[in-house]
Amino acid sequence: MKLVFHGACREIGRSCIEIQEGGSRVLLDAGMKVHDHAEPVRVSGPFDAVILSHAHLDHSGALPTLQRHRPVPVYCTFPTVPLATLLLEDSEKVAMKRGHTPHFSAREMKALEKNTIPVPYRNEYEIAEEASFSFSDAGHIPGSAITAFHGSEKTLVYTGDYKLSPTRLHAGADLPKAADVLVTESTYSEKELPDRKKLERDFCDGVRDVVESGLTALIPCFAVGRTQEILQVLEAGGITGAWIQGMGTKVCGILSDYPSYISSPRALAKALDESRFIETRKQARKVLEEPGVIIATAGMLDGGPALGYLIELNKTGKGKVFLTGFQVPGTNGRRLLEEGVVKTERGRLKINIAAEFYNFSAHSSRDDLFKTVERLSPEKVFCIHGDEPACIAFAEELREKGFEARAPQAGEAFEA
């Protein structure tokens, strides 16, 4: 088994690992650098198959380009099909709106939809001679999967993005039993995430204080997973009647068709029943006339209704922003936290209302990353999907614990 690392090497974005086994070439993910002009990973085929871990664009964004010259089957879980389609089509719209040429065509999108094969968790599928795989729940977003790839002699486990501990939306990752080779994310390898129960209490207390003070609590949210989780967190904390707008509303509809991929469909349904959806501009204007909670796309304030609400609240000063996910450098969310400004179509705008960050991460924390490696006990470990210092330090610490670990660079190849 040979591995070639095409992306997510000492960076977050462009996830793509090639497996060469028994004459076949298989890709694990094919993503893009989401906040860098949506630049997709570039690989030269032909490939026998792609195994997609989940719908996020840093893992799925280059999939249509792989269909350019010949059909390539793409395997993923059932909810990943509509979720990835939604995100890919939206990325195309955003590129055109910003005056960029889309990286893929409508024809390539149709080919991708035609060649996508959804499969359930825990069933083994043969994709080539001496090459099969199975999925298990990664606990990251609905439909996310950890891949166990079985070659002629060795089993490789690719974590993709995963969360070992439970959240409101997920029960936590379902790890395979063992691995000869492990390719793991390194996102929070240098950091412990906050205690979830305390985080939820502090978040709800902060939102409640803002509303009771006669202000608007603006919660920019990622559409897939985070919007739905925050709705459940608020409902569990006794905060109901939140307004929802943006792509997250479409995701709520998709998840209603796949209830087995979240831990409590009943809890999500209850939270949705007690929420209100903004469907017109008139509604959007009226919402800001009284105190309340608004959950809106996008999670990093780079467009979408969330940015529009921030601009309006900034005029009146009657609001506070609650950021609930990692803010990538160069995004409006990061600018807001570090500089107190955002970029708009009219230039940089000074924001005069308060903003707070609550880390509702859907990734595993440092302790859980090490627990996973120890539990799977692989012969070799490859540390990817983290910034350069995190990947390098994670590999070094694993070597100190007796594991053969590396932080590969883009283009490097290894015999597994």
Secondary structure as GFF3:
##gff-version 3
##sequence-region A 1 416
A	DSSP	beta_strand	2	7	.	.	.	ID=ss1
A	DSSP	beta_strand	16	21	.	.	.	ID=ss2
A	DSSP	beta_strand	24	28	.	.	.	ID=ss3
A	DSSP	beta_strand	32	33	.	.	.	ID=ss4
A	DSSP	beta_strand	39	40	.	.	.	ID=ss5
A	DSSP	beta_strand	49	51	.	.	.	ID=ss6
A	DSSP	alpha_helix	57	60	.	.	.	ID=ss7
A	DSSP	three_ten_helix	63	67	.	.	.	ID=ss8
A	DSSP	beta_strand	74	76	.	.	.	ID=ss9
A	DSSP	alpha_helix	80	97	.	.	.	ID=ss10
A	DSSP	alpha_helix	106	115	.	.	.	ID=ss11
A	DSSP	beta_strand	116	118	.	.	.	ID=ss12
A	DSSP	beta_strand	125	128	.	.	.	ID=ss13
A	DSSP	beta_strand	131	137	.	.	.	ID=ss14
A	DSSP	beta_strand	145	150	.	.	.	ID=ss15
A	DSSP	beta_strand	155	158	.	.	.	ID=ss16
A	DSSP	beta_strand	181	185	.	.	.	ID=ss17
A	DSSP	alpha_helix	196	212	.	.	.	ID=ss18
A	DSSP	beta_strand	216	220	.	.	.	ID=ss19
A	DSSP	alpha_helix	226	236	.	.	.	ID=ss20
A	DSSP	beta_strand	243	245	.	.	.	ID=ss21
A	DSSP	alpha_helix	247	256	.	.	.	ID=ss22
A	DSSP	three_ten_helix	259	261	.	.	.	ID=ss23
A	DSSP	alpha_helix	265	273	.	.	.	ID=ss24
A	DSSP	beta_strand	276	277	.	.	.	ID=ss25
A	DSSP	alpha_helix	281	287	.	.	.	ID=ss26
A	DSSP	beta_strand	292	296	.	.	.	ID=ss27
A	DSSP	alpha_helix	304	316	.	.	.	ID=ss28
A	DSSP	beta_strand	319	323	.	.	.	ID=ss29
A	DSSP	alpha_helix	332	339	.	.	.	ID=ss30
A	DSSP	beta_strand	341	344	.	.	.	ID=ss31
A	DSSP	beta_strand	347	350	.	.	.	ID=ss32
A	DSSP	beta_strand	355	357	.	.	.	ID=ss33
A	DSSP	alpha_helix	366	376	.	.	.	ID=ss34
A	DSSP	beta_strand	380	384	.	.	.	ID=ss35
A	DSSP	alpha_helix	388	400	.	.	.	ID=ss36
A	DSSP	beta_strand	404	406	.	.	.	ID=ss37
A	DSSP	beta_strand	413	415	.	.	.	ID=ss38
###
